[in-house]
Amino acid sequence: MNSAGQTNISRRMRVFLSLSAILVLVFSVRLIDFQIVRAEQISQLSYEKRAVARTIPAIRGDIIDANGTILATTVYRYDINAAPAMVGPVERVIDGATQVTSVEQVAAELARILQEDVATLLPKLTGTSNYVNLKKRVDADTHRQVVELGIPWIFSDAFQNRLYPNGAVAGNLIGFVGTDGKALAGIERQFNACLAGVDGQERFETGVDGIRIPASAVVTQEVSHGRDVVLTIDASLQYQAQQILASEVERLDADWASAVVIEVKTGRIVLAAEAPSVDPNDPGKSPPEERGARAFQFAYEPGSTMKSLTAATAIDLGFANMGTRVSAPDSIRIFDSTIIDSFSHDTMQLTLAGVLRYSSNVGTIMIAQNIPASSRYDYMLRFGLGKASEVGFEGETSGVLNDYRDWDGVTNMTTTFGQGLSTSSVQMTSAYQALANSGVRLNPVLVAGCRDENGEMTSIPKSTATQVVSAQTAQEVVLMLEEVVEDGAIGRATSVPGYRSAGKTGTAEIPEGSGYGDYFATSFLGMAPSEDPQYAIGVMVYKPKQVHTNSQAAVTAYQKILSQVLLTNRISPSTSVSPDIPTEW
Amino acid sequence: MNSLRKSRVSAPVVMILVTGFVAVSLLHLLLTILTSQSVYELSDLKREKRELETTSQILSEEVSSLASNQNLLNTASRLGMVANTNPVFLRLTDQAVLGQPLPAPIASAQSTNLVANSAMIIESTQISQVTVPASTTEPVAIPLEPVVSSSLIPASPTR
């Protein structure tokens, strides 16, 4: 018994141990397979199930004015969507009690918030689809109200959207972006490299409940947010100028009007306004021709405002001075053409100052006819004509200034009073900035630079200074232009009480076909205060129908804008009086 | 004799190791529990941050609307204000008046905003003007507080 029994136990033990050994072997093989052979593959599969990849969107930078006013910024907008397949009554717990709201009632609530018609909303909520858009790009407040309704079958997608808080203020300069966020015009497009950032990428792990596991995030691409573009303009002045121009365009029944103001001592453009203007929040409301910046992009024959530059050239080259006398009839024969003054008169005994005051075409020709064309051409180039300004605004015109060797005999003379060439408003105002700044032309600046989050500025435009005419010449021209404002029939309307100012009228014909049309581009350019000019100003009104025979159309806007510029910048009224300069002899 | 000494020395070491192991395990467990709780707290805080950012955006847009030039002009016009195109300054040092004081040209005042702004989502409170009949000789009481509509943001009490 003992022997037989021990044998049985021993055999059972061996069987048990053998089975155990086999089991351990199987488990060991599996363990080695999981832990060593396929360890990396399994780990990767597990990570991929837990890991989530996410794009960290870069936020586009702001566009701000010289005083920090935000003109363009980035906000979030939301598309409100529904899943019709899931649509049903909504259960809400109110004061501890569950209340069921019917689909029709929920649709009415949605319609009220989304400002839609229930009749158009309800059909969208029926069907078997899992996606239907109810409204695109609602603001954050509306989105929050929708979320607070607690509807389980309503979803939303967030988007970055461009917001222009001041609407059309500087809209023609700022430009706009498309619904896809792509910059389409103006500063937005020109400085896209500064404004646009670079999206980041990160991966992190989540638990079963979707909660992010701490310290699991791995940033594979650092996000780089966009930087800010800082403009030189004053948004408040820009608004006032646009308001004034819009009023004048309406009053004069003009096609459009523009104004440019440049800080004389720095070349900074304080405002570059126009009317009509575009609201970048909704550029589609404006016709294509009103979405650009005409002050930079539109070239016109400057007309009589050119006479100031001709006078400066004549004085600087020693061909004339303020008192140079001419006997100017109201017409003059140049080759086979007759050039006339804007008004008929007997022969006038004018000084150069008088030529400018009465804006005599004939007198200007008589003063300038001995100046070599090459010299006048050279001065025009130095005044900044014939090439786009240093601002380099997108689509900026260089105007038309043909080489003097291509001028015929008539063009040689018409260019002295602003015909036979074309310029932009910025070019002409910049030329007047040179006259106001003791003959030194500074490159006009519209964008002060690109500013990062630490306040460091890059892309700062280089400052260039060109001595176009001598300080003495420039001063004499400014004094002569004072006569236009103080005694000129039209110019005196630009006067701001208490201030000395100087300026010149311009009434340019507009080419149509092979000749000129019935309407004019009327302008007024000048500077103030005359004794120490701080601002150069140019206003142009294009094709005014109500007042179209002389530059009277531009003076009202000029005077109002000038006064606001002086007031806003706390420029003290003049304490001296202008010298009495003879205009006739 | 040697084996007895060895067992006496190793017993405290084993006790320390076991206690240390248990303590570390308990600490690890505690930290795991705390971390798990923090994960949910962190998630809630991030959600709250998003909500606050949204609130900030909503308020910023409203402030931008109220601060826009268009709103300021509309408000000023409603108050009967007109822009004076004649700058005059008072020099504090000698109280000299610089410039030529002239009344604002009401006839040419631009009272309507002509510069579009479709981003304006809110406008300032309309304040009722206090009008004084020409024949009135009695002083007219000026309300201590501006008259405001309760549904809108009140105007500043500054006068």
Interface residues (C-beta under 8 A of the other chain):
Chain A: I70 V75 Y76 D139 A140 D141 H143 R144 L163 Y164 P165 N166 G167 A168 V169 G207 I211 R212 I213 P214 A235 S236 Y239 Q240 Q242 Q243 I244 A246 S247 E250 A275 S277 D279 N281 D282 K285 V496 P497 G498 Y499 Q559 K560 S563 Q564 L566 L567 R570 I571 S572 P573 T575
Chain B: T35 S38 V39 Y40 L42 S43 T54 Q57 I58 S60 E61 S64 S65 A67 S68 N69 Q70 L73 A83 N84 T85 N86 P87 V88 F89 L98 G99 Q100 L102 Q110 N113 L114 V115 A116 N117 S118 A119 M120 I121
